[in-house]
Amino acid sequence: MVVPSSLKAFVALRYKQVGRLAFDLGAYAVLLFYDFLVFLNFSLFFQRDATATIYVTATFTFILINIHFSRKDLAFLVHHVESYKIILSVEYLAILFPFIVTSLPGGYTNYWSFPILAALVLPYYQPALKSGTMNAWLGFIPFSLFEWRGGLRKIYGPVALLYAGAWAGVMVPYLSILLLWLLTTVCLSFYDFNESISILTNKGGTAKYFLYQKIKLHLQWVMIFFLPIIALHLVFNPNNVWIVVTMVAGIVVLWVFAILAKYSHYVPEHQWIRQSNFTAVMALLAILPFAFVLPAGFAIYYYFKALKNLEVYFND
């Protein structure tokens, strides 16, 4: 069988993209792989129940539809790759495969028929490819959260998947909180790149006031997205309240740590890959019982370092 040259070129491109993504993530790549294995373990436990398996399959069907409708490369594939339908089906089935395997011990693998059908049928549908679609989706996020807007443009898929999974797993002890923590570790990469001086000093004031407003704004939006899931999780799992509170405290500390770490090393329009690796280590500690004390200590240290580092830009 002769493999079309366009298909070979696309496979090679995907291989390079995966390698580039792993390099950009740095230590996050190892952390995310570990978290993926933990998530599979939860899937194995979760899918022992028929009703729970239905929830899982419905969630993944929604995820596939969301991925297909938000693809930026669909127009390129349609016009330049003859076998694009096969490529899309294989990619979607690859997403489902680990979770189909973890459904085998429970005996409810047949429930995955609908997601598999969706993976095979979706490539034949071409949603309207409009420019500015992502801008419309991000329209509700204020421009002052430019880190979020820029980050979501790059990794919208994983963020949407984890957030949907957190909603779907509210009935399973700790699952939603672990997914919110994993979502946080993914979003911390938003803070790796430093904005320009004009954006930094746009509202004036002092370095102390800037950091206060920055942390306040970001935590407010984190709570807007996270609190409904946390509250619903506690409704279904009221006996785990103190452990959940501890885990949530670690998540909050992690957001504060990432912001302060960014500005403690702030250099206009510069990316700190080494800092992102250290943040990945702090992310792992933040979710362990009471181990968030260490990231909290570093956050305090970075606060004073950030104040000193930003003085030159704010003329304190």
N, C-alpha and C positions, 0 to 999 in steps of 0.2 A: 504494500500500500504506500502510495506517494503522499507524503505530508506536505501540504501547501506551505510555500515559503513565508507567507504572511502569518500563518499559525506558528511556525518556528520562531519568527521574529517576536511575536507577541509573548510566547512562553519565555524567551530569553529576557524580554523586557520585564516581565513579572518577577523573574529570578533576581534581576538587578534591583528592582524596587524593594523586594523583601530584604535583601542585603543592606541597602541604603537605610531602610527603616530601622533595622536592628542596630546599625552603627549610630544613627541619630538618637536612638533611645538609650544607648550606653548600658549602664547597670539596670535600667528599667526593663530591658529585654529579659534578663535572667529573672527578675522579680515577677514580671508578667507571666513568664512560663511557669514559674512555681505556683502562682495564683490560678493559672489555668488548670493545673493538676488538682489543686484544692477544689476548684469549681466542678471538675469532673467527678470528684469523690462525692460532693453534694448531690450531683445529678444521679449518681448510682444509688444513693440513699433515697432521694426524692422520688425516683421512678419505680419504687416498689409498690406504690399505691396507684390505682387506676385513675382516680380523679386528679391526682397530682400530675400524672403523665399527660393527661388531657390539657392541663394548664401549660405545661412545658411545651407541648407540640403547638398549641395555639400561639404561644409567645414567639416561638421560632418561625412560625408562618408569618406573623406580623413583622418580624425582623427581616426576613427575606424580602418581603414586599417593600419595606422601608429602604433596604439597601438598593433594590432594583430601581426604585423611583428617584433615589438621590445620587445615582452613579453619574460621575462627571465624564467618564470615558465611553459612555454608551454610543454617542454620536460617532466617535472615532471607530469603534468596533463595527458598527453597522456599515460604515462606508469603506472601511479598509481591510477588514478581516472576513474572509468568506465563511469561515466556520465559527462565527461569533456565538451562535446559539449553543453549540457544543461547549465552547469555553465557559459561557455563563452558567450552564447547567452543572458543569464539573466544579466550578467555584462554589456554587450554592450547595451542592451535595457534599463538598469538602467541609463546609461549615457545619452541616448536620451530622456528618459521619461519627465524630467522637461521642455525640450525645445519643445517637442511635445505638451505638455499641454499649453504652452504659445502661440502656433500657433492657438489654437482653436478660440479665438475671431476674428482673421483675416480671418478665413474661408479657409485657404490654407493647412490644415492638410494633405490632400491627397498627397502633395508634399513630405511628409516624408516617402512615401512608399519605396523609394530606400534605404535610410539609414536603415530602418527596415529590408529590405531584406538583406542588407549587414551584419547586426547584426546576422541574422539567418544562413547565408551561410558561413561567414568567419570561424566559428569553424571547418568546414569540410576541411579547407585547412591548411596544415602544411608547413610553410615556412622553408627553409633550416636553421637548427639550428647550426650555426657555432660559435665556440669560437672566441673571439676577435672582434665580430661585433661592439660592442660599442666602442672599441679602434679605429676602422676604422672611425666611425662617428665622434669621437672626435679628429681625427688626425690633423684637421686644426687649432685646438686651441693650442697655444704654452704651453709648460710645465710650463712656468712662471705664467700662469693662473691656477695653480693647484687647487685653490678653486673652479673654474668653472668646471674643469674636474671631481673633486671628487663629487661636488654637482649634476652635470648632471647625473652621474651614479645612483644617488639615486632617483631623481625626474625628470627624462627626460620627462615622459609623460605629467605632468602638464605644464612644460615649453614649450614643443612643441605645446600643445593645445592653450595656451595663445598667443604664437607668431603667430600661424596660424590665430587665431581669430583677432589679431591686423591687419594683412594684409587684412582679409576679411571685416573688418569694417571700412575701410578708408573713405567710402562715408557718414557714419553716424557721425554727429557732436559729437566730443569728445570721441566717443567710442574707437577708436584705442589708444588714449592717455591714457584713463582709463585702458585699457588692458595692455599697456606698464607699467603703474604704478603698476598694480597688479602683472605683471610678475616680476617687480623689487622687490616687497615685498616678493615674493616667493624666488627669487634668493639671497636675503639678508641672508637667512639661510646658504648660502655657507660660510659665514664669522664667523660662531659660533665656529668653531674648530680652534685652534692655531697650526701652524706647529712647527716642531722641530727647535732647535737653528741652526743646520747645514743648513737647508733650509733658515731660516731667514737671516743668515749672509753670504750666499753663494757668493754674489758679493762684499762683503766688503763695504767700504765707511762709511759714517756717518748716524745717525738715520734720520737727516733732508733730506739727499739725498735719502735714502731708501724710506721714505714716499712720497717724490716728484715723484720718479720713479714708485712707486706702484700705486698711484692715476692716474698718467698720462697714464700708460699702461691700466689700467682697464677702464678708461673713453674713451680711444681710441676705445677699443673693444665694449663698450656699444654703442658708436656712429655708429660704423660700422653696427650694427644690428638695431639700432633704427632710425637713420636719414632717410633712404629711406622711412620708414613708415610715419614718421612725415611729410616729404616733400610731399608725395602723399596725405596725409590727408589734408594738407593746399591747395593743388591744388583743391580738391573737396569742401573745406570749407574755402575759403579765408577771409570771414568776421570774422572768429574766431581767427585770427592770434595772437592777444595780449593775449587772454586767454590761447591759446595753448602754447605760449612762457612762460607764468607764470607757467603752469602745468609742462612743460618740465624742467624748472629751478628747480622746486621742486623735480623732479625725479633725476636730476643730483646731487642735494644737498644730496639726500637720499643715493646715492651710496658712495659719499665722506664721509658722516656721518658714514656709516656702516664700512668702512675701518679704519677710525680713531678711532672709538669706539673699534674695535677689538684690535688694538695695544695699546690703552690706558690701556687695561686690560690684555695685553699679558702675558701669562704664558705658557711655552713650552708644547705642546701637551695636552692642557686643553680645555674643552668646557664650555662656559659661557651661561647657559640657562637663567639666570636672565637678562643678557645683551640683549639677543634676545627678551625678553618680552618688555623691554624698547624701543628697535628698532622698534617693532611693533607699539607702540604708536606714535613714530616719523614718521613712514610710513603713518599713518592716517593723521597727520598734514601736511605732505609734499604736499599732493595733493589739500588741501584747498587753496582758493585764498589768496596769500601772507602770509599764515600761515607757509610757508617753512622757514620764518625768524627764527623761533624757532629751527628747526633742524640745520639751518645754524649756529646759535649761539652756539649750543652744539658741532657742528663740530669744530668750532674754539677752544672751551674749550678742546675738546678731542685731538686736534692737539698738544697743548702744553703739555698736560698730556702724550700723546704718546711719544713725544720727551724725556721727563724725564724718562718714563718707559723703553724706549729702550736703554738709555745711557749705561747701564750695559752690554748690549749684543754687542754694537758696539764700546765700549771704547772711546766715544766721549771726 
